[in-house]
Amino acid sequence: MTRSTTDEAAAPQLPSPKERRRLREAKSLSEEQVAAAVGVTRATVRSWETGRTSPRGRKRALYAKLIAPEPEALATTTPAATTAPTPVPTAPESAPESAAEPTPVPSAEPTLNPAPEAFPEAAPEVKAMMMGVKEAATDADRDTDRDTDTDTEAEVETEAAGERRLSPAEAFDELYARTAPGLVRQAYLLTGRRALARESVERAFQLAWHRWPEVAVDRDPAGWVRAAAYEYAMSPWHRLRRAHRHPDAPPTEPGKQALFDALLDLPPAYRRTLLLYDGVGLDLPETAAETEASTPAAAGRLMTARAAVAERLPELASAATPAEQSALLHDRLGGLARAEHVPVPQPARAVRTGSEDRARLWTRAAVAGVALLIAVTGLTLHTAPTHYEPPISPAERVGGVPPRGGPQKLTVQDLKLQKTLREQLAHGPERLVPQLR
């Protein structure tokens, strides 16, 4: 065993990103306090809680010790307590993300049970299905995955029944068959575009198959794929594509059309929060973690989105309690998702093949780019001169040369005078010759 493998085995195991956030909030610790205690920035702590990165080394040990649950809490924790819904805000808020956001007021709202065909959740049977893949992980990862009672019961039932362990491809196909149709309907409610909804889900599952070792040991693989599909569907770059520039035609029924228009009029972050909480049935901390926002900010978004939708739906505005309003909105969202004819996603095998083809294509493109760069560099080194040779200027015809300087050509009169002077002797005094004394 190498040194790196030994260090990884000796490092403390961390819970899932959503559980990290829940444990921090249970201890009434803010992101700034955790960042100051560990010695990192607030953005790094948020990245740990969203699952994009994980701490390592000394910071991992400090972070694990900081968010570790109390022994009393571990002794008294029950499955019912871990799945209890988070209190829901009771009054709409105009400024959801302001600095003075109020803490949500508790209310006796029951846990929602969404329709499986419209809003699939990470049911225990899905987690039991993934146990065959989790066996390939390390012993430390398996111990971490058995911390929750749901996973432990599912593992015991699976081993007692003597079921065959699923291969990675079979587990992926099972997850795809259970969650893909419902995710396409959710993406349609999020974007209002049927083709984009199907493309988003297929791309999310291709990414999941590409990172299957990571997704297979996740506590909520369906949530992992859902978050990836939502991120792709809400990308602003789709506006540049002609096929996805405008939403599809709204439903013909007046009630569904009003809800459809109200959803599309909401900002993307508010629309996603409303869909996750009132549609999928996540609690408030899980909704906040998936939308990468604080719990008060998610509560404010939820209240503002409900108020905006209630202006379009009179029956929603007339609900007596927030629980009735949430249940009614959940039914309306499920009915709208099931009523529309969204395209059926491709078979799971086609998605896996597409993911492998895409990875193979990018690998070949990277290899070809590196080979082309090496070839161009070698050609440049071979053909480049080793010394400098000044260029020879090309010949040019010179024009506008000035006339020659000096005496000019003698005229006829000058020549005549010159001849006369040469032929006739000069008559004058003799030349004086100086003599010495």
N, C-alpha and C positions, 0 to 999 in steps of 0.2 A: 504494500500500500504506500502510495506516495505521500509527501508531506501535505500537498494541497487537499488530498482526499481526507487525510486525518484532521486537518483544520476544519473542513466542512462538516465532518461528523461531530466534532467537538463543539461547534458553534450552536448556540441556543436556537431552538426552532421558534418561528414566529407564526401567529395565526394568519388567517386570510386578511387581505386589505380592509374589507368591510368590518371584520372583527376587531382589527387594530383601531379603527375609528371609534367603534362602539366602546371598547375598553377605555380609550382615552376620555371620551365624554362621560363615561360612568365614574371616572375619578375626578371629574370637573377640571380637567387640564385643557388649556388652550394650545393651539399649535405653536404659539410663541414660547410658552413655557417648556414644551417638549423640546423645541429647537434649542433653547438656551441650555437645557440640562444635558442634551446629547452633544451640543457643540456644532450644530448645523444651522442652515437657514430654514425659514418657514416654508419656502417652496420645496425644499427637500423632504420635510415631514409630510407635506401634502402629496408629494410624489410617492412616498412609502404607503400612504393610506389609499391611494388610487390604484396601486399595483403596478405602476410603470417601472419603479426601481425598488430595490431592497437594500437595507443596510448590511454592512459587512464589518468584520473584525471587531474592534473595541466598541464602535458605535452600535453594532448589532446587539452586543451584550447589554449595553446601557439602555438601549431602547426596549429590549425584551424585559429587562428588570423594571423599567419605568411603567410599562403598560400591563404588567403581570397582574391578574386578578387576585383579590384578597382570598386567603384560605376560607374565610367564612362564606364568601360569595360562591366559591366553588362547591362548598358542602351543601348549600341551600339552593343551588341552581337546578331547575327542573326544565324539561322540554317545553312545558307550557309557558314558563317565564321567558325562555329565549325567543319564543315566537310571538310574544305579546306585542300588539301594535303600538306604535309611538303616538302620543297625544297629538291631536289634529288641531290646527288653529281654528277659532270660531268666528273671527271677524276679518273682513277683507282689509288689506293694507295697501295704501297708495304707493308708498316707496319701499319696495321689498328689500332692496339691497343697501339701504341707508345705514349710517353708522349706529343709529338709535333704533334698531329693529327690535320689536317686542318678542319675548319668548312665547312660543305657542302655549295656549291655555289648554289644559287637559280636558278631554271630553270622553264620554262613554260611547265611543264608536266601535262597532264590532269589526272583526277581521273580515276582509272581503274574500270571497271565493270566486275568482273570475272564471269565465267559461273556458274550458281547455282549448276549444277550437279557435278562439279569438285571441286569448291571452294565456299562453302556456307558461307554467312556472316550473321551477326546479323541484319537481315532486320527489318523494323518497325513492320511488322506483327508478327514477333517472340516476340518482346517486348510487343505488344498488347496482345498476347497470355498469357504472363506472368502476366498481370495485375490482373487476378483472384487470383493468388497465392500471389501477393504483398498485397492484401487486408488483409491477415492474419498478416501482420507485424504491427509494432507500428505506431502511428500517425506521429512520428518524421521521421521514415524511409520512410513513404509515401510522406512526404513533401520533403525529399531529392531526392527521385526518380522522382519527378515532376519538378526538376530544369531545365531539358533539354526540349526544345520545342518538340522534337520527342515524348518523353514519354507523354507529356501533350496532344498533338494532338491525339495520339493513345488512351489515356484514354477517351477523349471526344467522339471520334468516337465510342468506345466500349459502353460507357454508352448511347449514342444517339441511337445506333442500338438495345439496349436492349438485348445484347447477354448474354447467360448464363455463369456464372462464372465457370471456369474450376477447377476441383479438382486437387490436387498435382499430382496424378497418370496420369490424362489426360494431364496436362501441360507437364509432363515429356515425355509421349509418343509422343506428338506433336513435342517437341524439338528434340527428338531422330529421328523421321521420317524425319524431315527436314534436319538435319545436319549429321547424322551418315554415310550415303553412301558417301558423299563428304569427310568426315574426314578419312574414310578408304583409299580413293584414295590419299589424302594428306600424310597420314602415309606411304603409299607404296612408294611415291616419296622420303620420308625422310629416309626410311630404305632399300628399294629394296627387301623387303620380304613381300609377300602377307599374310601369316599366322600371322606374327607378327603385321602387320598393323591392321588386324581385331581384334586380341587380345588386342592391345593397345586401340582401340576405345571402345571396350566393357568394359575393365577395367576402362577407364576414366568415362564412363557413370555409372558404378557401384559405383564409388567413388562419382559422382555427386548425385546419388540417396541417398547415405548414408549421404551426406551433403546437402540435398535438401533445408532445410530452409535457408542456406547460399547462395546457387546457385540461388534460386528462386527470391531473391531480388537483385541479381547482375545486373548491368547495361548491361552487355553483357554475358548472360549465355552460348551462343555458344563459345565465346572466352574463358570462364572458362574451358569448356570441352576440347576445342582445346589445351590449354596449358597443361592440365593434360595428354592428349593423346600423345602429343609431348614428354613430359618428360619421360613417360613410354617407348615410342618407342626408345628413344635415350639412354636408360640406358645401360652402358657398361657391366652389368652383363649378358646380353643376349648372349654374346660371349661364355659363359660357357655352354650354352644349345646346344646340338647337332643339334636340328631342326633348330636353327636360327644362326648357326655358319657361314654359307656362304649365300650370296644373291641368289635370284632366277635367272633363266636364263633371260638375257636381251631381249628386243624386237628384232624382226627379221628385221624390217625396218632400213636401215642405219642411217637416220636422228634421229629417236627416240633412237636408240642404242647409238649414239654418245652423245646425251643429257643425257641419263640414266647413261652412264659411267662417264660423266663429273660431274654429281650430286654426285655420290657415291665417287668420288675422292676428293671432297671437305671435309674439316673438318666439324664435326657435327654442330658447332655453325654457320659457314658460310653458310652451306646448309640450316639451319633453317631460317636464316635471309633472304636469297634469296627467299625461298618459301613463307615466310610471306609477304614480300614486293611486289615482282613481281608476286607471285601466288595468294595469298589470297587478296592482295590489301590494306594492312594496310599502314598507313603513317609511317614516320620514328620514331617519338616519341613512337607510339604504338608498333612498332617492337622492339625498344630498351627496352621498359618496359617489353614486354613479354619474351624477351631473357635475361633479367636482365643485361643489359649493358648500358653504357652511349650512348647518341645520337651520338657523334662523333665516338665512337667505332663501333656502328651499321652501320654508314655510311661507315666507312673503310672496314668493313666486306662485305658490299653489293658491293662496288666497286671492291674489290679483287675477290669476287665470280663471278661477271659479267665478269671480265677480264679472269678468268680461263675458264668459259663456252664459251666465245667468241673464245678462241683458238680451241675449238672443232667444233664450228658452224660458218662457214664462213659468212653466211647471217647475223648473229648477229654482227659480227665484222664490216660488211659493213654498219651498220645503221648510219645515218647521225647525229642524235641527241639522247641524253639519253632517251627522251620520246619515240622515235621510237624503240630504243633498248629495253626499258621496255615493250612496247606493244607487240613486237615480241616475247620476252621471255615469256611473259604471255600467248600468244597463244600457244607457243610450250609446255609449262608446262601443260596447260589445255588439249591439244591434247594427250600428253603422258599419262596423268591421265585417260582420257576417253577411250583411245585405249586398255589399259591393262585390262585383265579379273581378277579383284580383287574379292575376296569372298564377298558375301553379309552378312552383320552382322545379328546377331540373332534378333528375334522380341523384341520389347521394353519390353513386359511383361516378357520374359525370362531373360532379363538383370536386371529388377527390382527384380525378384525372385532370381537371382544369387547374387545380392548385399545383399538381406536380408538373404539368406542362408550363405553367407560368414560372415556377421556380427554375425549371430547366432552361426556359428561354432567357431569363435574366442571368443565369449562370453563364450560358453561352455568349450572351451579349457582353458580359463583363470580361470573359476570357478573350473574345474577339477584340474588344477595345484595348486590352492590355497588349495583345499581340500586335495590333496596328500601331500602337504607340512605340513599341520596341522596334518595329520595322522602320518607322519614320525616323526614329532616333539613329538607328544604324545607317540608314541611307544618308542622313545629314552628315554624320561623322565621316562617311566614306567619300562623299562628293565635296565636302567643304575644303577650300584652299588652305594650305598650311602657312603661306606668307602673303603679304600684301603686294599687289602689282598695280601701279598707278595706271589708270586708263589713258589710252592715246586719243588725243582729240582728233576728230575727223577734219579733213581739209575743207577750207572755206574760201570762196572767192572774195577777195578784198576789193572794195569799191570806194570811190571818193578820195583817191590819193592826191595830196596837195602838189602843186608844181615845184620843181626843183629850185633851190635857192642859188645865190651867186649872180655873176654877170649875165645879162640877158643877151640874146642874139643881136648882132650888129645890123643896123638898118642899111639901106643903100647910101644914104648920106654919110653915115659913119664910115662905111667902107671907102667912099670917095675921099673923105678927109684923111683917112689913114694913108691912102696911096699918095696923096699930095705931099704929106709930111715926109714920107720916106724918099720921094724922088727929089725934092728941092732941098738945097742946103740952107741951113739957117744963117742969115746975115745979121751979125751982131758982134759985140766985143769979144775979143779972144778970151779964152778961158784963163783965168788967173790961177797960177800954180803956186801954192804956198811954199816958201823956202825957209830953211832954218837959219838962224843968225848965229 
